[in-house]
C-alpha cells in the first residue's frame, strides 16, 4: 500500500468507482478503515522483535546459554501502572520460552483511576527470544504464540467483545550496530473467532513476511480471510505486497496517518448475501502516489485512495 498524500483527482478518475460492484466497494471501505488485524498484530511482533534483537540490552530477551536479562538494570516508577485484577502466572518452559497466563475467570474490574472496564476469560502468551552476537550484528531468533480462551470484556455497557482462537509467529530479527540497519523475517498463522457487540465474525491467515527499516513485504502465496456467517472475503497475495515506511514519513508530514501498499497484487474472492465473485487490487509501481487499480469484470478502474471516502459516499 502507498501512504495517503494530498493529490487531487482529475474528473476522469472519479466516475470509475461506480463501475465496481457493491462488494468491491465494501471491501475497499474495509481497507480504508485500517481495521486489518494482521497488520496490527504483525506491527506488534516486528516492534517486539526489534527490541529483542538488542540482546542483553533488553530485559525481556534471553541470551543463548546466558541469563534472561542484563545484570545491570534500572527500575522506573511508572505513574500510569496498575495492579491487574487477573490471576497472572508465569512459567519458564524447558525450551527456554516463557508462558504467561492472565486468567480473569468469570470476570473482574480492570483499569486505572476513573477508566475501568470488565474483563473475563484467559489470555495465554508464550514467547521466546534467543539473542546472539554475530560480529557487529545483534541477532534474535523468536517465536510468539497466543491463545484466546473466551477472552473478552465490556466497557460501560456500550461495548463488549469476545475472542477465541490462536495465533503463531516464528521468525528472526537482526540489528547491525555499525550500519544501524534492522532486518527480519517471520511466518504467521492465525485462526480466531471474534464477537463485538453481538456480531460474530472469524479471521484466519497464513503467510510470511520480511522487514527492514525501509519496508515491510508480505510474500506471494499468503492469504487472509474474514467470515461472518456464510459471508466471507478472502485475499490471496499473487505478487508480494510492499509497504514503504518512507511513504509513511511523507504522509505524517501532511497529518495523514493511514498507509496503503506501494506495490503488489492481491486477489479478493467473496460471497456476500448469496452473491459470489472476485476482483484484483493492483497497488502500483512502488511510488508513494496513493493510486490503486481494481480489476473487476474486465474493467480496470484507477482510484486515488486519498479520495476513496469521498468517492464511496457519492455512490
C-alpha positions as CSV (number, residue, x, y, z in Angstrom):
1,X,0.0,0.0,0.0
2,X,1.2,3.6,-0.5
3,X,0.8,6.3,2.1
4,X,-2.0,8.8,1.8
5,X,-0.9,12.0,0.2
6,X,-3.0,15.0,-0.8
7,X,-3.1,14.6,-4.6
8,X,-6.1,16.0,-6.5
9,X,-8.0,13.6,-8.7
10,X,-8.9,14.5,-12.2
11,X,-12.6,14.4,-13.1
12,X,-11.9,11.4,-15.3
13,X,-10.9,9.3,-12.3
14,X,-13.9,9.9,-10.2
15,X,-16.6,8.1,-12.2
16,X,-14.6,4.9,-12.1
17,X,-15.7,3.9,-8.6
18,X,-19.3,3.4,-9.7
19,X,-18.2,0.7,-12.2
20,X,-17.3,-1.6,-9.3
21,X,-19.7,-4.0,-7.6
22,X,-21.1,-3.2,-4.1
23,X,-19.0,-6.0,-2.8
24,X,-15.8,-4.5,-4.1
25,X,-16.7,-1.0,-2.8
26,X,-17.5,-2.5,0.6
27,X,-14.1,-4.3,0.7
28,X,-12.3,-1.0,-0.2
29,X,-14.1,0.7,2.7
30,X,-12.8,-2.0,5.0
31,X,-9.3,-1.3,3.6
32,X,-9.8,2.4,4.3
33,X,-10.9,1.8,7.9
34,X,-7.5,0.3,8.7
35,X,-9.1,-2.5,10.6
36,X,-6.9,-5.3,9.4
37,X,-5.9,-7.5,12.3
38,X,-2.9,-8.9,10.5
39,X,-1.3,-5.6,10.1
40,X,-1.9,-4.6,13.7
41,X,-0.6,-7.8,15.1
42,X,2.4,-8.0,12.8
43,X,3.4,-4.5,13.7
44,X,3.5,-5.5,17.4
45,X,5.6,-8.6,16.5
46,X,8.0,-6.5,14.5
47,X,8.4,-4.0,17.2
48,X,9.0,-6.7,19.8
49,X,11.5,-8.5,17.6
50,X,13.4,-5.2,17.1
51,X,13.6,-4.8,20.9
52,X,14.7,-8.4,21.4
53,X,17.4,-8.0,18.8
54,X,19.2,-5.7,21.2
55,X,20.1,-8.8,23.1
56,X,21.4,-8.2,26.7
57,X,20.3,-4.6,26.5
58,X,16.7,-5.7,26.5
59,X,15.5,-7.1,29.8
60,X,12.9,-9.3,28.1
61,X,15.4,-11.0,25.8
62,X,17.4,-14.2,26.6
63,X,21.0,-14.8,25.5
64,X,21.9,-18.3,24.3
65,X,23.3,-20.2,27.4
66,X,23.1,-16.9,29.3
67,X,20.9,-15.0,31.7
68,X,17.4,-14.0,30.9
69,X,18.1,-10.3,31.5
70,X,21.0,-7.9,31.9
71,X,22.6,-7.9,35.3
72,X,22.5,-4.1,35.4
73,X,19.0,-2.8,35.2
74,X,17.2,0.4,36.1
75,X,13.7,0.4,37.6
76,X,11.4,3.2,36.6
77,X,8.4,4.1,38.7
78,X,5.5,4.3,36.2
79,X,2.8,6.6,37.5
80,X,0.3,5.0,35.0
81,X,0.7,1.4,36.1
82,X,-1.9,-0.5,38.0
83,X,-2.2,-3.9,39.5
84,X,-4.3,-6.2,37.2
85,X,-7.3,-8.0,38.6
86,X,-6.3,-11.1,36.7
87,X,-4.5,-14.1,38.3
88,X,-1.2,-14.0,36.5
89,X,1.1,-17.0,36.3
90,X,4.5,-17.1,34.5
91,X,6.3,-20.3,33.7
92,X,9.7,-20.9,32.1
93,X,9.5,-23.9,29.8
94,X,12.2,-26.5,29.0
95,X,12.9,-24.9,25.6
96,X,13.6,-21.5,27.3
97,X,10.3,-20.0,26.4
98,X,8.1,-18.1,28.9
99,X,4.4,-18.8,29.2
100,X,2.3,-16.0,30.8
101,X,-1.3,-16.7,31.7
102,X,-3.7,-13.9,32.5
103,X,-6.8,-15.5,34.0
104,X,-9.7,-13.2,34.6
105,X,-12.0,-16.1,35.5
106,X,-15.7,-15.2,35.3
107,X,-14.8,-11.5,35.4
108,X,-13.3,-8.7,37.3
109,X,-12.9,-4.9,37.0
110,X,-9.7,-3.8,35.3
111,X,-8.3,-0.4,34.8
112,X,-6.8,2.7,36.4
113,X,-8.3,5.7,38.1
114,X,-11.7,6.6,36.5
115,X,-11.0,4.4,33.4
116,X,-12.4,1.0,34.4
117,X,-13.7,-1.9,32.3
118,X,-14.8,-5.5,32.9
119,X,-12.6,-8.4,31.7
120,X,-13.1,-12.2,31.7
121,X,-11.6,-15.4,30.3
122,X,-7.9,-16.2,29.7
123,X,-5.1,-14.8,27.6
124,X,-2.2,-17.2,27.2
125,X,1.0,-16.0,25.7
126,X,4.2,-18.0,25.1
127,X,7.3,-16.4,23.7
128,X,11.0,-17.0,23.3
129,X,13.7,-14.6,22.2
130,X,17.2,-16.2,21.9
131,X,19.8,-13.5,21.4
132,X,23.3,-13.9,19.9
133,X,26.1,-11.7,18.7
134,X,27.4,-12.2,15.1
135,X,30.3,-9.8,14.6
136,X,28.7,-6.3,14.6
137,X,25.2,-7.7,14.4
138,X,22.8,-8.5,17.3
139,X,20.6,-11.4,16.3
140,X,17.4,-12.7,17.8
141,X,15.5,-15.9,16.9
142,X,12.0,-15.8,18.3
143,X,8.5,-17.2,18.4
144,X,5.3,-15.8,19.8
145,X,2.2,-17.9,20.4
146,X,-1.1,-16.5,21.7
147,X,-4.3,-18.3,22.8
148,X,-7.5,-16.5,23.4
149,X,-9.7,-18.7,25.7
150,X,-13.1,-16.9,26.0
151,X,-11.1,-13.8,26.4
152,X,-13.2,-10.6,26.4
153,X,-14.8,-7.8,28.2
154,X,-17.1,-4.9,28.2
155,X,-16.9,-1.1,28.8
156,X,-19.7,1.0,30.2
157,X,-22.3,-1.5,28.8
158,X,-21.7,0.3,25.4
159,X,-19.0,-2.1,24.0
160,X,-18.5,-5.8,24.6
161,X,-16.1,-8.1,22.9
162,X,-15.0,-11.8,22.9
163,X,-12.2,-13.7,21.3
164,X,-11.4,-17.4,20.9
165,X,-8.6,-19.0,18.9
166,X,-4.9,-18.9,18.4
167,X,-2.1,-17.1,16.6
168,X,1.5,-18.1,16.0
169,X,4.6,-16.1,14.8
170,X,8.1,-17.6,14.2
171,X,11.0,-15.5,12.9
172,X,14.3,-13.8,13.4
173,X,15.4,-10.2,13.7
174,X,18.8,-8.5,13.4
175,X,20.4,-5.2,14.3
176,X,23.6,-4.0,12.7
177,X,25.3,-1.8,15.3
178,X,27.7,-0.3,12.7
179,X,25.4,0.5,9.8
180,X,22.4,0.9,12.1
181,X,20.2,-1.3,9.9
182,X,17.4,-3.5,11.1
183,X,16.0,-6.6,9.3
184,X,14.0,-9.7,10.0
185,X,11.6,-12.3,8.7
186,X,8.6,-14.2,10.2
187,X,5.9,-16.7,9.3
188,X,2.4,-16.4,10.8
189,X,-0.8,-18.4,11.2
190,X,-4.0,-17.2,12.8
191,X,-7.4,-18.7,13.4
192,X,-9.5,-16.5,15.6
193,X,-13.2,-16.0,16.3
194,X,-14.4,-12.6,17.3
195,X,-17.6,-11.1,18.7
196,X,-18.2,-7.4,19.0
197,X,-21.5,-6.1,20.4
198,X,-23.2,-9.3,19.5
199,X,-21.8,-9.6,15.9
200,X,-19.7,-12.7,15.3
201,X,-17.0,-13.0,12.7
202,X,-13.9,-15.0,12.1
203,X,-10.3,-14.2,11.0
204,X,-7.7,-16.6,9.6
205,X,-4.4,-16.1,7.8
206,X,-1.2,-17.8,6.8
207,X,1.9,-16.3,5.2
208,X,5.4,-15.0,5.5
209,X,6.9,-11.5,5.7
210,X,10.3,-9.8,5.7
211,X,11.0,-6.3,7.0
212,X,13.7,-3.7,7.4
213,X,13.9,0.0,8.4
214,X,12.7,0.7,4.9
215,X,9.9,-1.7,4.0
216,X,7.6,-4.5,5.2
217,X,6.9,-7.1,2.5
218,X,4.3,-9.8,2.5
219,X,5.3,-12.7,0.3
220,X,3.2,-14.1,-2.5
221,X,1.3,-17.2,-1.6
222,X,-0.1,-15.8,1.7
223,X,-3.7,-15.3,2.5
224,X,-6.1,-13.8,5.0
225,X,-9.9,-14.3,5.3
226,X,-12.8,-12.6,7.2
227,X,-16.0,-14.5,7.7
228,X,-19.4,-13.6,9.0
229,X,-21.9,-16.4,9.0
230,X,-22.0,-17.6,5.3
231,X,-20.4,-14.4,4.1
232,X,-16.7,-14.0,3.6
233,X,-13.9,-12.0,2.0
234,X,-10.6,-13.8,1.2
235,X,-7.4,-12.2,-0.1
236,X,-4.7,-14.3,-1.8
237,X,-1.4,-12.5,-2.4
238,X,-0.4,-13.0,-6.1
239,X,2.5,-10.6,-6.1
240,X,4.3,-9.6,-2.9
241,X,2.8,-6.6,-1.1
242,X,5.3,-3.9,-0.2
243,X,4.8,-1.3,2.5
244,X,7.3,1.6,2.3
245,X,7.9,3.4,5.6
246,X,9.3,6.5,3.9
247,X,5.8,6.8,2.4
248,X,4.5,6.9,5.9
249,X,7.0,9.6,6.8
250,X,5.8,11.6,3.9
251,X,2.2,11.1,4.9
252,X,2.6,12.1,8.5
253,X,4.3,15.3,7.5
254,X,0.9,16.1,5.9
255,X,-1.1,14.9,9.0
256,X,-2.3,11.7,7.2
257,X,-1.8,8.6,9.2
258,X,-3.0,5.7,7.1
259,X,-0.8,3.5,4.9
260,X,-1.6,1.6,1.7
261,X,0.8,-0.7,-0.1
262,X,3.1,0.9,-2.7
263,X,3.2,-2.2,-4.9
264,X,1.8,-5.8,-5.2
265,X,-1.3,-7.6,-6.3
266,X,-3.9,-9.4,-4.3
267,X,-6.9,-11.4,-5.5
268,X,-10.1,-10.9,-3.5
269,X,-12.8,-13.7,-3.6
270,X,-16.1,-13.2,-1.8
271,X,-19.5,-14.5,-1.0
272,X,-21.9,-11.8,0.3
273,X,-25.6,-12.4,0.9
274,X,-25.7,-15.1,-1.8
275,X,-23.6,-13.1,-4.4
276,X,-20.2,-14.5,-5.2
277,X,-17.4,-13.0,-7.3
278,X,-13.7,-11.9,-7.4
279,X,-11.6,-8.9,-8.3
280,X,-7.9,-7.9,-8.2
281,X,-6.3,-5.0,-6.5
282,X,-3.0,-3.7,-8.1
283,X,-1.2,-1.3,-5.8
284,X,1.0,0.1,-8.5
285,X,4.7,0.6,-9.4
286,X,6.2,1.3,-6.0
287,X,5.6,5.1,-5.9
288,X,4.1,7.0,-2.9
289,X,1.2,8.1,-5.1
290,X,-1.9,6.6,-3.4
291,X,-3.0,5.2,-6.8
292,X,-4.5,1.7,-6.9
293,X,-6.2,-0.2,-9.7
294,X,-9.2,-2.5,-9.2
295,X,-9.7,-5.1,-11.9
296,X,-13.3,-6.5,-12.0
297,X,-15.4,-7.9,-14.7
298,X,-12.9,-7.0,-17.4
299,X,-12.7,-3.3,-16.2
300,X,-9.5,-1.7,-14.9
301,X,-10.6,1.1,-12.6
302,X,-8.0,3.7,-11.5
303,X,-8.6,5.0,-8.0
304,X,-6.8,7.7,-5.9
305,X,-7.0,6.2,-2.4
306,X,-6.9,9.6,-0.9
307,X,-10.3,10.4,-2.4
308,X,-11.8,7.0,-1.7
309,X,-14.0,8.0,1.2
310,X,-15.5,10.9,-0.8
311,X,-16.0,8.8,-3.9
312,X,-17.7,6.0,-2.0
313,X,-20.0,8.4,-0.2
314,X,-21.3,9.6,-3.6
315,X,-22.4,6.1,-4.6
